[in-house]
Amino acid sequence: MKEKLQLNTLSSLQGGWESVNGNPDVYIFQGYDGGYYLLVYNYDKDYGRGSFSCYEIGTDEKGYYIRMGMSSCRLVPEEKPDGLHISGWESYIKN
């Protein structure tokens, strides 16, 4: 039952998220395999081009996370409507 609740919450987080602190914008989606992913769009003004990175969203007893190399970031829904906090990247609002 706990896993079903987590999937429903991840389902509600799907969509575009805009950083309130100027960090890269992100998009959460469900893949064909049923897993959830975080797509990051980063625009480099100096070179005039953007780049994408995609991370699988995992779950554990503490909640949701993504792994970036040797470190991980936590994804925490915020109390305010349409809010998301990603550790290290701060707050996001839903587009």
C-alpha positions as CSV (number, residue, x, y, z in Angstrom):
1,M,0.0,0.0,0.0
2,K,2.9,2.4,0.8
3,E,4.3,2.0,-2.7
4,K,1.0,2.8,-4.3
5,L,0.8,6.0,-2.3
6,Q,4.3,7.0,-3.4
7,L,3.4,6.4,-7.1
8,N,0.3,8.5,-6.7
9,T,2.3,11.3,-5.3
10,L,4.9,11.0,-8.1
11,S,2.1,11.1,-10.5
12,S,0.9,14.4,-9.1
13,L,4.4,15.8,-9.5
14,Q,4.4,15.2,-13.3
15,G,4.9,18.2,-15.5
16,G,7.1,21.3,-15.8
17,W,8.7,23.0,-12.9
18,E,10.3,26.4,-12.9
19,S,13.0,27.3,-10.5
20,V,12.4,30.4,-8.2
21,N,16.1,30.8,-7.7
22,G,17.4,30.8,-11.3
23,N,18.5,27.1,-11.2
24,P,17.8,24.8,-14.2
25,D,14.1,24.2,-15.0
26,V,13.0,20.6,-14.7
27,Y,10.3,18.3,-16.0
28,I,9.0,15.2,-14.3
29,F,7.5,12.4,-16.4
30,Q,6.6,8.8,-16.4
31,G,8.6,6.6,-18.9
32,Y,7.4,3.7,-21.0
33,D,8.8,1.4,-18.4
34,G,6.5,2.8,-15.7
35,G,9.4,4.6,-13.8
36,Y,9.5,8.3,-13.1
37,Y,12.2,10.6,-14.4
38,L,13.5,14.1,-13.9
39,L,14.5,15.9,-17.0
40,V,16.8,19.0,-16.5
41,Y,17.1,21.8,-19.0
42,N,20.1,24.0,-18.6
43,Y,20.8,27.0,-20.9
44,D,24.4,28.4,-21.2
45,K,24.1,32.1,-22.1
46,D,27.9,32.3,-22.9
47,Y,27.7,29.7,-25.6
48,G,24.0,30.3,-26.6
49,R,22.9,26.7,-26.3
50,G,21.0,24.4,-24.0
51,S,21.6,20.9,-22.7
52,F,19.4,18.2,-21.2
53,S,20.1,15.7,-18.5
54,C,17.8,12.9,-17.4
55,Y,17.7,11.2,-14.0
56,E,15.6,8.3,-12.7
57,I,13.6,9.2,-9.6
58,G,14.1,6.6,-6.9
59,T,12.2,6.0,-3.7
60,D,13.4,4.9,-0.2
61,E,12.2,5.2,3.4
62,K,13.0,8.9,3.3
63,G,11.1,9.7,0.1
64,Y,12.1,10.5,-3.4
65,Y,15.7,11.1,-4.7
66,I,17.8,11.3,-7.9
67,R,21.4,10.2,-8.1
68,M,23.9,12.6,-9.8
69,G,27.2,10.9,-9.9
70,M,28.3,10.0,-6.4
71,S,25.8,12.4,-4.7
72,S,22.0,12.4,-4.5
73,C,19.4,15.1,-4.3
74,R,16.1,14.8,-2.5
75,L,12.7,15.7,-4.0
76,V,10.3,17.0,-1.4
77,P,6.8,18.3,-2.2
78,E,6.3,21.6,-0.4
79,E,3.4,22.7,1.7
80,K,2.5,25.6,-0.6
81,P,0.3,24.7,-3.6
82,D,2.3,23.5,-6.6
83,G,5.6,23.7,-4.8
84,L,8.6,21.3,-5.0
85,H,12.0,21.5,-3.2
86,I,15.0,19.8,-4.7
87,S,18.0,19.6,-2.3
88,G,20.9,21.7,-3.6
89,W,18.6,23.4,-6.1
90,E,16.1,25.0,-3.8
91,S,12.4,25.7,-4.6
92,Y,10.3,25.2,-7.8
93,I,6.8,26.1,-8.8
94,K,4.7,24.2,-11.3
95,N,4.4,25.7,-14.8
